[in-house]
């Protein structure tokens, strides 16, 4: 029985190249290197930081709401 584990995320080589014409022949040139999947963790980190920033901004915008709401209720209860 083989466990469902894959070891090809970072360790499998990735070929990046292109076809070019050299002396009337089409030749494939390029290089092997690590995969370019590092962008996804960075995007996740950016979304996490953006969400935390929106929460912080929302709490800053509502910093005076308690005093405002208490004053509104007090004025409504003391009105004739």
Beta strands, then each sheet from edge to edge (+ up, - down):
strand 1: 14-22
strand 2: 25-33
sheet 1: 1+ 2-
end
